[in-house]
Amino acid sequence: VSNFLNYLPDFIAFAEAEDAKTGDSQAASVATAITNHTVSAANDDLSLAAGVAGQLKIIYLKALSNSGTSRITPAALTGGTTITLNAVGDSVLLMYSGTLSSWVILGGNSYAVA
């Protein structure tokens, strides 16, 4: 246990292309770790299907054409039903809990849960 931190890399990176979504009624891929969303209307919706136990998912607002929001609606979300991002750079980090059969928010930047 005392040498555990010696085996961690200096950084952790995802070696895959981001899942890029633009506009309303989009579905974030559960096959990629990161999804970026470009909002093109007043309020654009992004759905997120159930994942697998322990899966991590990062979603962030990449661009904002109008003064709208990105509304993320997971299949199941512990503590709410939707996540809203309303400024470029807003983000949320989720983990899928097999025990809860739900996405759980681990962190992020300037997101709102309803």
Secondary structure, DSSP 4 states (H G I P E B T S, - for coil): -TTGGGGS-S-----S--EEEESSSEEE-SSSSEEEEEE-SSEEEEEE----TT-EEEEEEEEESSS-EEEEEESSBTT-S-EEE-STT-EEEEEEETTTTEEEEEEEESEEE-
